[in-house]
Amino acid sequence: MGILKNGFRQSELGENRPYYFGTPFLCGLLNACLDEYNIYHLQSLCPDTPSQRVQFILGTEDDDLEHIPHDLFTELDELSSRHGGATEWRETARWLKFEEDVEDGGERWSKPYVATLSLHSLFELRSCILNGTVLLDMRANSIEEIADMVIDSMVASGQLKEDLRDKVREAMLKKHHHQNERKLSNRIPLVRSIADIGKKHSDPLLLERNGPMVSPHSLPNNLDGNKTMERRPSKVGVSRESSSVDFSKVDMNFMKKIPPGAEASNVLVGEVDFLEKPIIAFVRLSPAVLITGLTEVPVPTRFLFLLLGPHGKGPQYHEIGRSMATLMTDEIFHDVAYKAKDRIDLLSGIDEFLDQVTVLPPGEWDPTIRIEPPKNVPSQVCTFLCQSFFFFYIIYFCE
């Protein structure tokens, strides 16, 4: 019973103390199993199915702090042409846990709802990850550096022709327009940047006149009103010369909903006239980087998914983007994305998601119907850890 020696102190065993059989218990016991039993021998005893691979990924501790999962805010931006002919990235949907879409010509957000996806778009997304560029733990300080490294990898792998490098880079660096900018543009900017907050806070007259929105105490928990939020050098989108976040362009009411320590996942899809076939990239940054103007809310970007393709398939790209964003909100795939070592790990996460989805017959369901979020959602990770525990228990003690 060497497993007990690794999991508990001898004094605790002698006292017959009760233990809470929850996630900490399962993690400790599972890690003890892995220490006692060679993981590669376990894999040789049974087929390496996607589900088992995901169990290994989630059940193995990683000492790298960059691989610890965080809460995610996911944003879907699509290339769009304005009336003047200029092209920009426009925000069309966002996810904290559930999906919200831009409605009424960009005037307002829909209520959060459970995303319903087509099975075809999920298979297309899997093909994108299988055949596209996957860059894990990229170190970059700006959107320019991200674009250059993504394009270099695409050219090296033959996914992109060298003569299209500049056009793809130009598309990736287009300005980002967020839905809240139109709503906030009609207001008098109360706070130009976080740096102004301290100055306004020191003037009681200004604080009383402008109301609670300029008060440092009205900021969400993951922001410090007395400090300037510095960012790494970046030239993306708006505020190119600014070294601080411009809060006149941030929806503070929505910002309060963002959990402390949250990171961003940016999904970019669009049609261009210079490509004959789609190009795809999935990027995980290490560390996460705050890029002004890329995301609706000032949180650092951890993941970026890019899909650019020829004209005529805009709705198809949109659905693939929704599928990617929805996967990032899935509790299991979310953790797999943080801990994945390679492309195969990501594909296993997608396959596990596909194993759990429910398909509705097209003739018996209206896809325009939106499902309201449930009040209580059971933890998928806890269920998975239980499965992992019993999987190792059976092999370890029954061999």
Residue pairs with C-beta under 8 A, 6 or more apart in sequence:
2 36
3 29
3 32
3 33
3 36
3 396
4 13
6 32
6 35
6 36
7 28
7 29
7 32
19 25
22 382
23 381
23 382
23 385
26 385
26 386
26 388
26 389
27 59
27 61
27 385
29 389
30 59
30 385
30 388
30 389
30 392
31 59
31 60
31 61
33 392
33 393
33 396
34 59
34 60
34 392
36 396
37 392
37 395
37 396
39 56
42 392
42 395
45 395
45 399
46 52
46 395
50 347
50 348
50 349
50 351
50 352
50 355
51 348
51 351
51 352
51 355
52 391
53 344
53 345
53 348
54 332
54 336
54 348
54 349
54 352
54 384
55 384
55 387
55 388
55 391
57 335
57 336
57 339
57 340
57 345
57 348
57 349
58 332
58 335
58 336
58 339
58 381
58 384
58 385
58 388
59 385
59 388
60 339
62 68
62 339
66 137
66 286
66 287
67 338
67 339
68 338
69 334
69 335
69 338
69 339
70 261
70 262
70 263
70 288
70 302
70 338
71 258
71 259
71 261
71 262
71 263
72 95
72 262
72 263
72 264
72 265
72 302
72 303
72 328
72 329
72 334
73 94
73 95
73 96
73 258
73 262
73 263
73 264
73 265
73 295
73 296
73 297
73 299
74 94
74 95
74 264
74 265
74 266
74 267
74 325
74 328
74 329
75 91
75 93
75 94
75 95
75 264
75 265
75 266
75 267
75 295
75 296
75 325
76 91
76 92
76 93
76 94
76 267
76 269
76 321
76 322
76 325
77 89
77 90
77 91
77 92
77 176
77 266
77 267
77 268
77 269
78 89
78 90
78 92
78 268
78 269
78 270
78 314
78 317
78 318
78 321
79 87
79 88
79 89
79 90
79 171
79 174
79 268
79 269
79 270
79 271
79 272
79 308
80 87
80 88
80 89
80 90
80 270
81 87
82 88
87 171
87 174
88 174
88 175
88 176
88 177
89 174
89 175
89 176
89 177
89 268
89 270
90 106
90 176
90 177
91 102
91 176
91 177
91 178
91 179
91 296
92 101
92 102
92 318
93 99
93 100
93 101
93 102
93 322
93 325
94 100
94 109
94 296
95 115
95 325
95 326
95 328
95 329
96 112
96 257
96 258
96 329
97 112
97 329
97 373
98 112
98 113
98 114
98 115
98 329
98 373
99 112
99 113
99 114
99 115
99 322
99 325
99 326
100 109
100 110
100 111
100 112
100 113
101 109
101 110
102 108
102 109
102 110
102 179
103 109
103 110
106 179
106 182
107 182
107 183
109 179
110 370
111 370
111 372
112 373
113 370
113 371
113 372
113 373
114 370
114 371
114 372
114 373
114 374
115 322
115 325
115 326
115 329
116 367
116 371
117 319
117 322
117 323
117 326
117 357
118 319
118 367
119 357
119 359
120 319
121 316
121 319
121 320
121 322
121 323
122 323
122 350
122 353
122 354
122 357
124 316
124 319
124 320
124 323
125 320
125 323
125 324
125 327
125 350
126 347
126 350
126 351
126 354
128 278
128 280
128 282
128 307
128 320
129 280
129 282
129 343
129 346
129 347
129 350
130 343
130 347
131 280
132 159
132 279
132 280
132 281
132 282
133 150
133 153
133 154
133 157
133 159
133 279
133 280
133 281
133 282
134 281
134 282
134 342
134 343
134 346
135 149
135 150
135 153
135 281
135 282
135 283
135 284
136 283
136 284
136 286
136 340
136 341
136 342
137 284
137 285
137 286
138 146
138 149
138 283
138 284
138 285
138 286
139 285
139 286
139 287
140 146
140 149
140 285
140 289
141 232
141 233
141 234
141 289
142 232
142 233
142 234
142 235
142 236
142 289
142 291
143 172
143 173
143 234
143 235
143 236
143 291
143 294
144 173
144 234
144 235
144 236
146 172
146 283
146 285
146 304
147 168
147 169
147 172
147 173
148 169
150 172
150 281
150 283
150 306
151 160
151 165
151 168
151 169
151 172
153 281
154 160
154 168
154 279
154 281
155 161
155 162
155 165
159 279
159 280
160 168
160 279
164 274
164 275
167 272
167 274
168 279
168 308
171 270
171 272
171 308
172 268
172 306
173 236
175 237
175 238
175 293
176 236
176 237
176 238
176 293
176 294
176 295
178 249
178 296
179 296
180 249
180 250
180 251
180 254
180 296
181 249
183 251
184 248
184 249
184 250
184 251
187 248
189 248
190 210
190 211
190 213
190 214
190 248
191 197
191 200
191 213
191 214
191 247
191 248
192 246
192 247
192 248
193 228
193 242
193 244
193 245
193 246
193 247
194 223
194 225
194 227
194 228
194 229
194 244
194 245
194 247
195 228
195 244
197 214
197 216
197 219
197 225
197 226
197 247
198 216
198 225
198 226
200 206
200 207
200 210
200 214
201 207
201 214
201 215
201 216
201 225
201 226
206 214
207 214
207 215
212 218
213 252
215 225
216 224
216 225
216 226
217 225
218 225
218 252
219 225
219 252
219 255
220 252
220 255
220 256
220 257
220 258
220 260
221 260
222 258
222 259
222 260
222 261
222 262
222 299
223 229
223 255
223 298
228 243
228 244
229 244
229 245
229 290
229 298
230 243
230 244
231 243
231 244
231 245
231 289
231 290
231 291
231 292
232 289
232 290
232 291
234 289
234 290
234 291
234 292
236 291
236 292
236 293
236 294
237 292
237 293
237 294
238 246
238 249
238 292
238 293
239 245
239 246
239 249
239 292
239 293
240 293
242 292
245 290
245 292
245 298
246 292
250 296
250 297
250 298
251 296
251 297
254 296
254 297
255 297
255 298
258 297
258 299
262 299
263 288
263 299
263 300
263 301
263 302
263 303
264 288
264 294
264 295
264 297
264 299
264 300
264 301
264 302
264 303
265 301
265 302
265 303
265 304
265 305
265 325
265 328
266 294
266 295
266 301
266 303
266 304
266 305
267 304
267 305
267 321
267 324
267 325
267 328
268 304
268 305
268 306
268 307
268 321
269 306
269 307
269 308
269 317
269 318
269 320
269 321
270 307
270 308
270 309
270 314
270 317
271 308
271 309
271 310
271 311
271 312
271 313
271 314
271 317
272 308
272 309
272 310
272 311
273 310
273 311
275 308
275 309
275 310
276 310
277 309
277 310
278 307
278 308
278 309
278 310
278 313
278 317
279 306
279 307
279 308
279 309
280 305
280 306
280 307
281 304
281 305
281 306
282 303
282 304
282 305
282 346
283 303
283 304
283 305
283 306
284 302
284 303
284 337
284 338
284 340
285 301
285 302
285 303
285 304
287 300
288 300
288 301
288 302
289 300
289 301
290 298
290 299
290 300
290 301
291 300
291 301
292 298
294 301
295 301
302 338
303 328
303 337
305 321
305 324
307 317
307 320
307 321
309 317
327 333
327 349
327 350
327 353
328 334
328 337
330 353
330 380
331 379
331 380
331 381
332 349
332 352
332 353
332 380
332 381
332 384
333 349
333 350
333 352
333 353
335 381
336 345
336 346
336 348
336 349
336 352
337 346
337 349
339 345
340 346
340 349
